[in-house]
Amino acid sequence: MAPLFLFSLASFLSQQFHEHKALIVLVVTGMIAGLLAQMILPGRGFGMVTTIIIGVAGAWLGNRFLKVHLVFITDPIIKEVAAAVVCAMFLALIVNILRGGNDRDKTHWRHN
């Protein structure tokens, strides 16, 4: 009984992964893009959760609108990450402008 349950669970998880592979790739790319955008841009940090949210939103926007315009990049993975990072940097810049000038930097590595 237990091996049958484990086999059906593994089959279900495999099927869900294949159906939602694009969503998983988008989230992982967004996490990387948010981290890179946070490291590249000067200014305050946002914290881990907000950085991931900005990265995922930037990855979605980049893949939706900017990816087709990056014709000078031939590798599709690098093109996807570059579009995600550019859009995440743009979103992070907008969030920095909207949050104002109080210096509440949440990234401690910038002060050392």
Backbone bond lengths (Angstrom), bond angles and torsions (degrees), N, CA, C in turn:
res aa  C-N    CA-C-N  psi(-1)  N-CA   C-N-CA  omega(-1)  CA-C   N-CA-C  phi
1 M - - - 1.442 - - 1.532 111.59 -
2 A 1.332 117.00 -44.16 1.452 120.62 -178.62 1.528 112.49 -65.45
3 P 1.358 119.98 -43.16 1.472 118.12 177.77 1.530 112.49 -63.31
4 L 1.318 117.54 -34.64 1.457 120.50 178.24 1.531 110.35 -65.72
5 F 1.336 116.58 -40.90 1.462 120.65 177.51 1.527 110.85 -63.99
6 L 1.334 116.66 -44.80 1.461 120.03 179.91 1.525 111.44 -64.91
7 F 1.334 116.91 -38.17 1.459 119.97 177.76 1.528 111.02 -65.59
8 S 1.332 117.61 -42.88 1.462 120.06 179.80 1.530 110.89 -68.52
9 L 1.334 117.93 -35.74 1.458 121.05 176.70 1.535 110.59 -65.76
10 A 1.318 117.08 -43.86 1.466 120.83 178.16 1.518 110.61 -64.07
11 S 1.315 117.49 -39.31 1.463 121.01 178.31 1.521 110.69 -65.21
12 F 1.327 117.02 -41.91 1.462 121.15 178.77 1.523 111.04 -63.43
13 L 1.345 116.60 -46.11 1.464 120.02 -179.82 1.520 111.42 -64.62
14 S 1.323 117.43 -38.70 1.461 120.77 177.59 1.522 111.13 -64.08
15 Q 1.322 116.61 -41.53 1.467 120.69 179.11 1.532 110.45 -65.77
16 Q 1.328 117.66 -41.53 1.459 120.83 179.15 1.521 111.25 -65.99
17 F 1.357 116.34 -37.22 1.460 119.20 178.46 1.529 110.56 -64.55
18 H 1.310 116.89 -43.47 1.466 119.39 -178.82 1.523 111.92 -69.30
19 E 1.315 117.81 -31.77 1.462 120.66 178.23 1.524 111.81 -74.34
20 H 1.313 117.31 -32.66 1.464 121.67 -174.88 1.524 112.18 -113.55
21 K 1.324 117.24 27.02 1.455 120.93 -177.85 1.525 111.34 -62.67
22 A 1.317 117.83 -39.09 1.465 120.67 -179.36 1.528 110.90 -64.28
23 L 1.323 117.39 -37.93 1.464 120.99 178.55 1.525 111.17 -67.43
24 I 1.317 116.77 -40.17 1.461 120.80 179.15 1.525 110.15 -65.73
25 V 1.324 116.58 -43.37 1.465 120.68 178.42 1.527 110.24 -63.66
26 L 1.326 117.36 -39.53 1.459 121.11 178.54 1.524 111.29 -62.66
27 V 1.311 117.84 -43.32 1.468 121.22 -179.10 1.529 110.61 -67.40
28 V 1.326 117.86 -43.77 1.464 120.11 179.96 1.528 110.59 -66.19
29 T 1.331 117.03 -42.89 1.458 120.44 176.77 1.522 110.62 -62.70
30 G 1.319 117.20 -39.20 1.453 121.07 177.93 1.509 112.87 -64.33
31 M 1.322 117.39 -38.25 1.459 120.22 177.89 1.521 110.47 -64.44
32 I 1.317 116.70 -42.77 1.466 120.83 178.34 1.531 110.06 -66.29
33 A 1.323 116.48 -43.55 1.468 120.36 -179.04 1.521 111.54 -64.77
34 G 1.317 118.15 -40.06 1.461 121.03 177.58 1.518 111.69 -63.39
35 L 1.325 116.74 -41.55 1.456 120.29 178.05 1.524 110.86 -64.61
36 L 1.338 117.46 -45.70 1.464 120.17 179.93 1.530 111.67 -65.46
37 A 1.322 116.82 -40.85 1.464 119.81 178.63 1.524 110.99 -63.89
38 Q 1.321 117.29 -38.46 1.460 121.41 178.88 1.518 111.21 -66.78
39 M 1.332 117.16 -35.13 1.457 120.53 -179.18 1.530 111.79 -77.97
40 I 1.322 117.63 -30.96 1.463 121.28 -177.45 1.523 111.39 -79.47
41 L 1.317 117.07 -45.34 1.465 120.56 -174.73 1.521 112.23 -75.29
42 P 1.319 117.16 136.79 1.463 118.88 171.61 1.520 109.72 -76.80
43 G 1.286 116.38 159.79 1.458 120.07 178.51 1.507 111.24 121.35
44 R 1.296 114.66 -167.58 1.448 120.87 -176.31 1.509 112.07 -75.14
45 G 1.308 114.61 157.44 1.451 120.92 172.86 1.508 109.91 -89.04
46 F 1.300 116.15 163.34 1.463 120.83 -177.59 1.513 113.07 -110.53
47 G 1.289 118.82 -17.08 1.448 121.58 -170.73 1.515 109.40 98.46
48 M 1.300 116.54 164.65 1.456 121.32 -172.00 1.527 112.71 -66.72
49 V 1.312 117.81 -47.45 1.462 121.01 -175.35 1.526 111.11 -65.57
50 T 1.313 117.24 -44.98 1.461 120.43 -179.94 1.519 111.21 -67.43
51 T 1.326 117.54 -36.43 1.458 120.59 176.84 1.520 110.91 -63.27
52 I 1.322 117.39 -41.04 1.464 121.01 177.93 1.526 110.39 -66.51
53 I 1.327 117.64 -41.44 1.471 120.27 179.27 1.523 110.49 -63.82
54 I 1.326 116.92 -43.42 1.467 120.32 177.56 1.526 110.38 -63.65
55 G 1.324 117.21 -40.05 1.458 120.90 178.84 1.515 113.01 -64.95
56 V 1.329 117.26 -42.76 1.470 120.45 178.91 1.523 110.58 -67.10
57 A 1.328 117.07 -41.45 1.470 119.64 176.81 1.524 110.50 -64.54
58 G 1.329 117.20 -39.62 1.459 120.77 177.25 1.517 111.97 -66.21
59 A 1.330 117.27 -37.69 1.465 120.41 177.30 1.520 110.91 -65.42
60 W 1.319 116.51 -41.27 1.468 119.11 179.15 1.525 110.78 -65.70
61 L 1.336 116.67 -46.67 1.465 120.05 179.02 1.531 111.52 -64.58
62 G 1.313 116.76 -41.21 1.455 120.35 179.82 1.515 112.86 -63.65
63 N 1.332 116.11 -43.34 1.465 119.37 179.08 1.519 112.01 -72.22
64 R 1.299 116.33 -26.11 1.465 120.27 -179.20 1.533 112.66 -80.73
65 F 1.339 116.77 -41.53 1.462 119.59 -170.63 1.535 114.81 -118.42
66 L 1.327 119.00 -33.80 1.454 120.77 -170.15 1.529 113.55 -97.69
67 K 1.302 118.10 -26.99 1.465 122.11 -173.14 1.529 112.83 -59.14
68 V 1.313 117.82 -37.19 1.464 120.61 -177.72 1.524 111.86 -71.61
69 H 1.310 117.87 -19.49 1.458 121.48 -178.31 1.528 113.44 -90.37
70 L 1.319 117.60 -7.48 1.458 121.25 178.88 1.529 109.87 -89.82
71 V 1.310 116.43 67.79 1.467 121.19 -174.62 1.522 112.05 -76.93
72 F 1.324 118.71 -16.12 1.457 121.40 -178.88 1.524 112.41 -81.49
73 I 1.331 118.25 -8.69 1.463 122.75 176.59 1.523 107.30 -104.29
74 T 1.342 116.34 124.01 1.467 119.70 -175.88 1.523 113.25 -93.78
75 D 1.316 118.32 -31.58 1.460 121.02 -178.56 1.529 109.62 -75.57
76 P 1.339 118.67 124.53 1.470 119.47 -175.80 1.526 114.19 -66.66
77 I 1.317 118.20 -30.63 1.469 119.90 179.81 1.524 110.42 -71.10
78 I 1.327 116.51 -44.57 1.462 120.02 178.33 1.524 110.13 -65.77
79 K 1.326 116.66 -35.93 1.465 120.31 177.58 1.524 110.68 -63.87
80 E 1.329 117.01 -41.26 1.463 120.82 179.65 1.526 111.51 -66.35
81 V 1.329 117.05 -43.38 1.465 120.50 -179.86 1.530 110.56 -67.99
82 A 1.326 117.53 -40.80 1.470 120.33 179.58 1.522 111.11 -63.33
83 A 1.328 117.07 -43.96 1.466 119.83 177.89 1.519 110.90 -63.32
84 A 1.318 117.00 -39.71 1.462 120.99 179.78 1.527 111.03 -66.12
85 V 1.324 117.70 -41.89 1.464 121.03 -178.77 1.527 110.50 -66.97
86 V 1.329 117.24 -43.21 1.470 120.07 179.99 1.528 110.56 -61.74
87 C 1.316 116.89 -46.45 1.472 118.97 180.00 1.528 111.85 -69.32
88 A 1.331 118.30 -34.89 1.464 120.31 176.72 1.528 110.56 -66.69
89 M 1.328 117.19 -36.81 1.461 119.71 176.14 1.526 110.62 -65.20
90 F 1.313 117.07 -40.48 1.455 121.04 177.79 1.530 110.80 -63.24
91 L 1.328 117.13 -44.46 1.471 120.22 178.32 1.533 111.39 -65.77
92 A 1.331 117.31 -39.66 1.460 120.43 178.31 1.524 111.04 -64.62
93 L 1.314 116.95 -37.46 1.460 120.60 176.33 1.524 111.03 -63.74
94 I 1.318 116.74 -42.66 1.472 120.60 177.90 1.530 110.50 -63.30
95 V 1.331 116.87 -42.83 1.468 119.87 179.41 1.522 110.25 -64.84
96 N 1.335 118.14 -40.07 1.470 120.54 176.84 1.518 111.80 -61.99
97 I 1.319 117.38 -39.73 1.465 120.53 178.76 1.523 110.77 -67.63
98 L 1.316 117.30 -41.50 1.467 120.46 -178.40 1.522 112.98 -71.24
99 R 1.323 117.91 -30.37 1.463 120.61 -178.01 1.509 113.29 -75.78
100 G 1.306 119.06 -17.93 1.456 120.23 176.05 1.509 113.08 94.10
101 G 1.334 115.16 -168.50 1.453 121.03 -170.48 1.508 116.45 -99.87
102 N 1.312 120.69 -1.16 1.463 120.38 178.44 1.517 109.19 -64.55
103 D 1.314 116.55 130.76 1.459 120.35 -176.48 1.527 109.69 -88.38
104 R 1.310 115.61 89.97 1.459 121.68 176.39 1.523 108.14 -116.12
105 D 1.319 116.53 62.44 1.455 122.10 -176.04 1.520 109.53 -67.98
106 K 1.316 116.44 126.32 1.452 121.16 -179.96 1.521 112.35 -98.17
107 T 1.334 117.59 -1.47 1.449 120.04 177.34 1.523 108.28 -102.29
108 H 1.317 116.25 109.81 1.453 121.54 -173.95 1.516 112.73 -73.58
109 W 1.317 117.79 -22.70 1.461 119.59 -176.87 1.524 112.17 -69.78
110 R 1.336 118.90 -16.94 1.457 120.39 179.24 1.533 111.88 -74.70
111 H 1.322 117.92 -20.41 1.464 120.95 -175.91 1.520 112.94 -89.69
112 N 1.299 118.27 -11.70 1.483 120.83 -177.36 1.497 111.04 -92.17
